[in-house]
Amino acid sequence: MSKLKVVILAAGKGTRMKSEQPKVLFPICGVPMVQYVLWEAVKLSPLPPLVVVGYKGEQVIAALGDQAEYVWQQEQLGTGDAVKKACDHLAAFDGDLLVLYGDTPFLSAQSLQALVDTHRRCGAAATVLTAELPEPTGYGRIVRSPEGVLTRIVEERDASADEKKIREVNTGIYCFSLPELRKALTEIKPHNAQGEFYLTDVIALFAAAGKTMATVKSDRPEEIMGPNDRIALAQTEAMMRRQILNRIMASGVTVLDPATTYIDPRVQIGRDTTLYPGVLLWGETKIGPNCQIGPFTQIVSSVVGEGSRVVFSNLNKVTLGRAVEVGPYSYIRPGTQVADGAKIGSFVEMKNSTVGEKSKVPHLSYIGDTTIGSGVNIGAGTITCNYDGVQKWPTVIENGAFIGSNTNLVAPVTVGEGALVGAGSTITKDVPAYSLAVARARQSFRVAPLAFQVEYATAENFYHIRVHCPTAAVRIYYTIDGTEPTENDRCYQETLRLAAGTILKAKAFKEGWLPSKTGVLKVGE
């Protein structure tokens, strides 16, 4: 049996996309559309696919890497010229050539294998994959003889009124005998002022020369769907997303709201897991069985162990063990590993850290470049101060340690096994095992000077004195029998001291008297 080489045409710009990005790199459910074609191509032959690149081809090569070989079409001179560049690159190859387009993400290996099998069984020079569409506008039509033999492919702009009624269309996917193709490519002529060569002309040359040709009709017309503009791109995205979700649900996963659930085709999910509304799963993510993901959670290229729960959170390149609780509102960044039974709670950011079994970081903490042992409790508001302005430093918290709330751990620092760090501490030195560390200022009590205003009025030999603290917005009312009070009057002084002792607890009076004296009384002096 002759060998098979797959060629993927990916040199076009995609003008109708109105973008600087090559068309084949537009993502469908998080993956460049050409990647879908490549995944199917490698199932057909052990030989690496050959990708023809052109417009910003270096971006295509960067995206696909060593999954394929590459050949350049520096000038976009049509599909015929692109395939000729591929044939020139394959000078030592003489098997069969399968030609695919990089913008047809729904192609299946099953249909392509059927095309190759038919081609070889018939000994054909060329075999064409066709499809029957209810609305074939825009596609080249398959023209057959009365006996049903393929005679030519006519583009819509060149088709007669009767030919436009044909619903069987050309998908642009071919299997060729490479020796026959090489000869035909030397005979096709350019079609327009731009000097473009069309691969469809090869079919007409084969027919004129009486070469054997065959066709295979796809039973899945969506296989040929390829977006040419942003509207079609959105339609392609929706169709692919539904296809992925159907596959996931058929495997035993519950998706509560498919309309708001987005899943990358590379994602793997175990049975009896439930995806709540607003879930986005991207990259090489693997989720075990019996998990709850969401609502409103994004996970990128991460592993989530069996029975874990991730709610209202964002995970990126993270590994979670079994029965781990995350969220709500956790942000776990690359390099983090969380062991079985641990908890990462609300408003916790974690980066490049390891959390041991059954340890808890319940809320409001930043943990960076940290190793946390098993059975550790991290109090609310704990911060690992890992960056000194020049480089990042590690923190180690050993098994069974307890970190009090509002603690700063200034790295590099180690908290020993079973150690206790008092709330509000700033730890700059290692804490020995099974010790208590408290690093905060001793609490003291001082009352600040109390500003006041003194107002008084006379009424029938009584002096009505009011002490007013503007900052506390309160007033104290007193009546003193006798002469007008003075600053040296003992009764006056006692009145002020009494006022100072109760002013912060009293209610304000708003008699509207005019102030006559002001000053500052220092309580306790």
C-alpha positions in Angstrom: 0.0 0.0 0.0 1.3 3.4 -0.9 2.1 5.9 1.8 -0.1 8.9 2.6 1.1 12.5 3.2 -1.4 15.1 4.4 -1.0 18.7 3.2 -2.8 21.4 5.1 -3.3 24.7 3.2 -2.8 27.6 5.7 -1.2 30.4 3.7 -4.2 32.7 3.2 -4.9 36.0 5.0 -8.6 35.8 5.3 -9.4 39.3 4.1 -13.0 39.2 5.1 -12.0 38.7 8.8 -10.6 42.2 8.7 -7.7 41.3 11.0 -3.9 41.3 11.1 -4.1 37.8 12.4 -3.9 34.8 10.0 -7.4 33.4 9.5 -6.4 29.8 10.5 -5.3 31.1 13.9 -8.7 32.4 15.0 -9.7 30.4 18.0 -12.7 28.2 18.1 -13.5 27.3 21.7 -10.1 28.3 22.8 -8.1 26.5 20.1 -6.8 27.8 16.7 -9.1 26.4 14.0 -6.1 24.9 12.1 -5.4 22.8 15.2 -8.6 20.9 14.8 -7.6 19.9 11.2 -4.1 18.9 12.4 -5.6 16.6 15.2 -7.6 14.7 12.6 -4.7 14.6 10.1 -2.3 12.8 12.4 -4.8 10.0 12.8 -4.5 9.1 9.1 -0.8 8.7 8.6 2.4 8.2 10.7 4.1 10.8 8.5 4.0 14.3 9.9 1.5 16.6 8.1 2.9 19.3 5.8 1.5 22.8 6.4 1.7 25.4 3.7 2.2 28.8 5.3 2.3 32.3 3.8 0.7 35.4 5.4 2.4 35.8 8.8 3.4 32.2 8.6 5.8 32.6 11.5 2.7 32.9 13.8 1.3 29.7 12.4 4.5 27.9 12.9 4.8 29.2 16.5 1.2 28.0 17.2 1.7 24.5 15.8 5.3 23.9 16.7 6.8 20.5 16.0 3.4 18.9 15.3 4.0 19.4 11.5 6.5 20.2 8.8 6.3 23.5 6.9 6.7 24.9 3.5 6.3 28.6 2.5 4.1 30.1 -0.2 5.6 33.6 -0.2 3.1 35.0 -2.7 -0.6 34.0 -2.4 -1.1 32.8 -6.0 -4.0 30.4 -5.4 -4.6 26.9 -4.2 -2.9 25.4 -7.2 0.3 27.2 -6.5 0.2 26.3 -2.8 -0.1 22.6 -3.6 2.7 22.9 -6.2 4.9 24.3 -3.4 4.0 21.3 -1.3 4.8 18.9 -4.2 8.2 20.6 -4.7 9.0 20.1 -1.0 8.0 16.4 -1.3 10.3 15.7 -4.2 11.3 12.3 -2.8 7.8 11.2 -2.0 5.6 9.3 -4.5 2.6 8.1 -2.6 -0.9 9.6 -2.2 -1.4 13.2 -1.2 -4.4 14.3 0.9 -5.1 18.0 0.6 -7.0 19.8 3.4 -7.8 23.4 4.3 -6.8 24.8 7.6 -10.1 26.6 8.2 -12.4 23.6 8.3 -12.5 22.7 12.0 -15.3 20.1 11.8 -13.5 17.7 9.5 -13.5 14.1 10.9 -10.8 11.5 10.5 -13.6 9.0 9.7 -14.7 10.9 6.6 -11.1 11.5 5.5 -10.3 7.8 5.9 -13.3 6.9 3.8 -12.0 9.3 1.1 -8.5 7.7 1.2 -10.0 4.2 1.1 -12.2 5.0 -1.9 -9.3 6.6 -3.7 -7.1 3.5 -3.3 -9.9 1.1 -4.0 -10.7 2.8 -7.3 -7.1 3.4 -8.3 -8.1 7.0 -9.0 -5.9 9.9 -10.0 -8.1 12.1 -7.8 -10.9 11.6 -5.3 -13.0 14.5 -4.2 -14.9 14.9 -0.9 -18.4 16.3 -1.7 -21.4 17.4 0.3 -25.0 18.0 -0.5 -26.3 21.3 0.9 -29.9 22.7 1.0 -28.4 26.1 0.2 -25.2 25.7 -1.9 -24.7 29.4 -2.7 -21.0 30.3 -2.7 -19.7 26.8 -3.4 -18.3 25.2 -6.5 -20.7 22.6 -8.0 -20.0 19.0 -8.8 -20.8 18.3 -12.5 -21.3 14.7 -13.4 -21.9 12.8 -16.7 -25.2 11.0 -17.3 -23.5 7.9 -15.9 -22.7 9.8 -12.7 -19.0 10.2 -13.3 -17.3 13.4 -12.1 -16.4 15.5 -15.1 -15.6 18.9 -13.7 -16.0 21.3 -10.8 -17.6 24.6 -11.8 -17.2 27.7 -9.6 -20.5 29.5 -8.9 -19.5 32.6 -10.8 -18.9 30.5 -13.9 -22.0 28.2 -13.5 -25.0 28.3 -15.8 -28.5 28.6 -14.4 -28.9 24.8 -14.5 -25.6 24.2 -12.9 -26.5 26.6 -10.0 -29.4 24.3 -9.2 -27.0 21.5 -8.4 -26.8 21.0 -4.6 -23.8 18.7 -4.5 -20.8 20.9 -3.8 -17.0 20.7 -3.8 -15.5 20.8 -0.3 -12.1 21.5 -1.5 -10.7 18.3 0.0 -8.9 15.9 -2.3 -6.9 12.8 -2.4 -4.4 12.7 -5.3 -2.0 10.2 -6.8 1.1 12.4 -6.4 2.8 11.4 -9.7 -0.4 12.3 -11.6 -0.8 15.5 -9.7 2.8 16.7 -10.4 2.2 16.4 -14.1 -1.2 18.2 -14.0 0.2 21.1 -12.0 2.6 21.9 -14.8 -0.3 22.3 -17.2 -2.8 24.5 -15.3 -2.9 28.2 -16.3 -3.4 31.4 -14.2 -7.0 32.6 -14.0 -6.7 36.4 -13.4 -4.4 39.4 -13.5 -3.0 38.4 -10.1 -1.7 35.1 -11.7 -3.6 32.8 -9.4 -3.7 29.1 -10.1 -6.8 27.0 -9.0 -6.5 23.4 -7.9 -10.0 22.7 -9.3 -8.5 23.0 -12.8 -6.6 19.8 -12.1 -9.9 17.9 -12.0 -10.8 19.3 -15.5 -7.4 18.2 -16.9 -7.9 14.7 -15.4 -11.4 14.4 -16.9 -10.1 15.6 -20.3 -7.3 13.0 -20.2 -9.7 10.2 -19.2 -8.2 9.7 -15.8 -10.1 7.8 -13.3 -11.8 10.0 -10.7 -14.0 9.2 -7.7 -16.1 11.1 -5.2 -17.1 10.5 -1.6 -20.2 12.3 -0.3 -20.0 13.4 3.4 -23.0 12.6 5.5 -22.2 15.5 7.8 -22.4 18.7 5.7 -21.2 20.8 8.7 -17.7 19.1 8.1 -17.0 21.6 5.3 -18.1 24.6 7.3 -15.3 27.2 7.5 -15.8 30.8 8.7 -14.9 33.6 6.3 -16.0 36.5 8.5 -16.7 37.4 12.1 -20.4 36.5 11.8 -19.6 33.0 10.5 -16.9 32.7 13.2 -19.5 33.2 15.9 -21.7 30.6 14.3 -18.8 28.2 14.1 -17.9 28.8 17.7 -21.6 28.1 18.8 -21.7 24.9 16.8 -18.4 23.6 18.1 -19.4 24.5 21.7 -22.6 22.6 21.4 -20.7 19.6 19.9 -18.2 19.6 22.8 -21.0 20.0 25.4 -23.0 17.1 23.9 -19.9 14.9 24.1 -19.3 15.9 27.7 -22.9 15.3 28.8 -23.0 12.0 27.0 -20.1 10.8 29.1 -22.0 11.4 32.4 -21.4 15.0 33.3 -24.2 17.3 34.3 -24.2 20.8 32.7 -26.9 22.9 34.3 -26.8 25.7 31.8 -25.2 24.9 28.5 -25.8 28.4 27.2 -23.3 29.9 29.7 -20.8 27.0 29.8 -17.6 27.1 27.7 -15.4 24.1 27.4 -12.1 23.7 25.5 -12.1 20.5 23.4 -9.0 19.3 25.3 -10.8 19.3 28.7 -11.4 16.0 30.4 -14.2 15.6 33.0 -15.1 12.6 35.2 -18.6 11.3 35.5 -21.1 12.6 38.0 -19.4 16.0 38.1 -21.7 19.0 37.9 -20.9 22.2 36.0 -22.9 25.2 37.3 -23.8 28.3 35.2 -20.9 30.5 34.1 -18.2 27.9 34.0 -15.2 28.3 31.6 -12.8 25.4 31.3 -9.7 26.0 29.0 -6.5 24.2 28.0 -5.4 20.8 29.2 -7.7 20.9 32.2 -8.6 17.5 33.9 -11.5 17.3 36.4 -12.1 14.2 38.4 -15.5 12.5 39.1 -18.0 13.8 41.6 -16.8 17.4 41.5 -18.8 20.7 41.7 -17.4 23.4 39.4 -19.0 26.8 39.6 -21.1 28.8 39.4 -19.0 31.5 37.7 -15.6 29.8 37.7 -12.7 29.8 35.3 -10.1 27.0 35.2 -7.2 27.0 32.9 -4.8 24.0 32.3 -5.4 22.7 35.8 -6.1 19.4 37.5 -9.0 19.1 40.0 -9.1 15.9 42.0 -12.1 13.7 42.8 -14.9 15.2 45.0 -13.4 18.7 44.9 -15.5 21.9 44.9 -14.5 25.1 43.2 -17.0 28.0 43.5 -16.7 31.6 42.1 -13.0 31.3 41.6 -10.2 31.5 39.0 -7.5 28.8 38.7 -4.6 28.9 36.3 -2.1 26.0 36.0 -3.0 24.6 39.4 -3.2 21.0 40.8 -5.9 20.2 43.4 -6.0 16.9 45.2 -9.1 15.0 46.3 -11.9 16.7 48.3 -10.4 20.2 48.1 -12.6 23.2 48.8 -11.9 26.4 46.8 -13.7 29.7 47.0 -15.7 31.7 46.8 -13.6 34.4 45.1 -10.2 32.6 45.2 -7.5 33.4 42.7 -5.0 30.5 42.5 -2.1 31.2 40.1 0.5 29.0 38.3 2.7 26.6 40.2 0.3 26.0 43.1 -0.4 22.5 44.4 -3.1 21.8 47.0 -3.2 18.4 48.7 -6.2 16.3 49.7 -8.8 17.8 52.0 -7.3 21.3 52.1 -9.4 24.4 51.9 -8.6 27.7 50.1 -11.4 30.1 51.1 -12.8 33.4 50.2 -10.7 36.2 48.8 -7.5 34.3 48.9 -4.7 34.8 46.3 -2.1 32.0 46.0 0.9 31.7 43.7 3.6 29.1 43.3 2.8 27.5 46.6 2.2 24.1 48.1 -0.5 23.4 50.6 -0.5 20.1 52.6 -3.3 17.8 53.5 -6.2 19.2 55.5 -4.6 22.6 55.8 -6.8 25.7 55.7 -6.3 29.2 54.2 -9.9 30.2 54.9 -10.0 33.9 53.9 -8.5 37.2 53.0 -4.9 36.1 52.5 -2.0 36.3 50.1 0.2 33.2 49.9 3.1 33.4 47.5 6.2 31.2 47.1 5.2 29.3 50.2 5.4 25.7 51.3 2.6 24.9 53.8 2.7 21.6 55.6 -0.3 19.4 56.6 -2.8 20.4 59.3 -1.9 24.1 59.2 -4.3 26.9 59.8 -3.7 30.3 58.3 -5.7 33.1 60.0 -7.6 35.8 58.1 -5.5 38.6 56.7 -2.2 36.7 56.6 0.3 38.0 54.1 3.5 36.3 53.0 5.8 39.2 52.1 7.8 37.4 49.4 9.2 40.3 47.3 11.9 42.6 48.6 11.9 44.8 45.5 14.6 42.8 43.8 13.7 39.1 44.0 11.1 36.6 45.4 11.9 34.7 48.6 10.3 31.6 50.1 8.2 31.0 53.2 8.0 27.6 54.9 5.1 26.8 57.4 5.6 23.3 58.8 3.0 20.7 59.8 0.5 21.7 62.5 1.5 25.4 62.7 -1.1 28.0 63.6 -0.8 31.5 62.1 -3.0 34.1 63.8 -5.0 36.6 61.9 -3.5 39.7 60.3 0.0 38.3 60.4 2.9 39.3 58.1 5.5 36.7 57.3 8.5 38.5 55.9 10.4 36.0 53.7 12.7 34.3 53.8 11.3 32.8 57.0 10.3 29.4 58.4 7.6 28.7 61.0 8.4 25.5 62.7 6.2 22.4 63.3 3.4 23.1 65.7 4.4 26.7 66.3 1.9 29.4 67.1 2.1 32.9 65.7 0.0 35.5 67.6 -2.5 37.6 65.7 -1.2 40.9 64.3 2.5 39.8 64.3 5.1 40.7 61.8 7.5 37.8 61.7 11.0 38.5 60.3 12.9 35.6 62.0 12.4 31.9 62.0 10.0 30.6 64.6 11.2 27.4 66.4 8.9 24.3 66.5 6.3 24.3 69.2 6.9 27.8 70.3 4.8 31.0 70.6 5.9 34.0 68.5 4.3 37.4 69.1 5.9 40.3 67.3 3.9 43.4 67.8 4.1 46.6 70.0 2.8 46.4 73.6 -0.6 47.9 74.0 -0.7 51.2 75.9 -3.5 53.7 76.8 -3.3 57.4 76.4 -6.2 59.9 76.0 -5.6 62.6 73.5 -6.1 66.2 74.6 -9.8 67.1 74.5 -10.7 70.4 72.9 -13.7 72.1 74.5 -15.8 75.2 74.5 -17.4 76.7 77.7 -20.6 78.6 77.4 -22.7 80.1 80.2 -25.6 82.3 80.9 -27.1 83.9 84.1 -30.7 83.5 85.4 -31.7 84.6 88.8 -28.2 84.3 90.3 -27.6 80.9 88.7 -24.9 80.3 86.2 -25.8 77.7 83.6 -22.6 76.2 82.2 -22.3 74.1 79.1 -19.1 72.3 78.0 -19.0 71.5 74.3 -16.7 69.1 72.5 -16.9 69.9 68.7 -15.0 66.8 67.7 -17.4 64.5 69.6 -20.4 66.6 68.6 -21.7 66.5 72.2 -22.6 69.0 74.9 -22.8 68.8 78.7 -25.2 71.0 80.7 -24.5 72.1 84.3 -26.0 74.7 86.7 -23.9 76.2 89.4 -25.2 78.3 92.3 -23.2 81.3 93.2 -20.9 83.8 91.5 -19.8 83.9 88.0 -17.3 81.0 87.5 -13.7 81.7 86.7 -10.9 79.5 85.4 -9.4 79.5 88.9 -12.7 78.6 90.6 -12.5 75.1 92.1 -16.2 74.5 91.3 -15.5 75.5 87.7 -12.5 73.2 87.5 -14.4 70.2 88.9 -17.2 70.9 86.5 -14.8 70.7 83.5 -13.2 67.5 84.8 -16.6 66.0 85.3 -17.5 67.1 81.7 -14.3 65.7 80.3 -14.9 62.3 82.0 -18.4 62.0 80.5 -18.4 64.1 77.4 -17.9 61.2 74.9 -20.9 59.4 76.4 -23.3 62.3 76.7 -26.0 63.5 74.3 -25.8 66.8 72.5 -28.0 69.7 73.4 -28.6 72.4 70.9 -29.6 75.5 73.0 -27.8 77.8 70.7 -25.9 79.8 73.4 -22.9 81.9 72.2 -19.5 80.6 73.2 -17.7 82.8 75.7 -14.6 80.8 76.5 -12.5 78.1 74.7 -9.6 76.0 75.7 -8.0 72.5 75.9 -8.4 70.2 78.9 -6.0 67.2 79.1 -7.9 64.4 80.8 -6.0 62.8 83.6 -3.8 65.8 84.3 
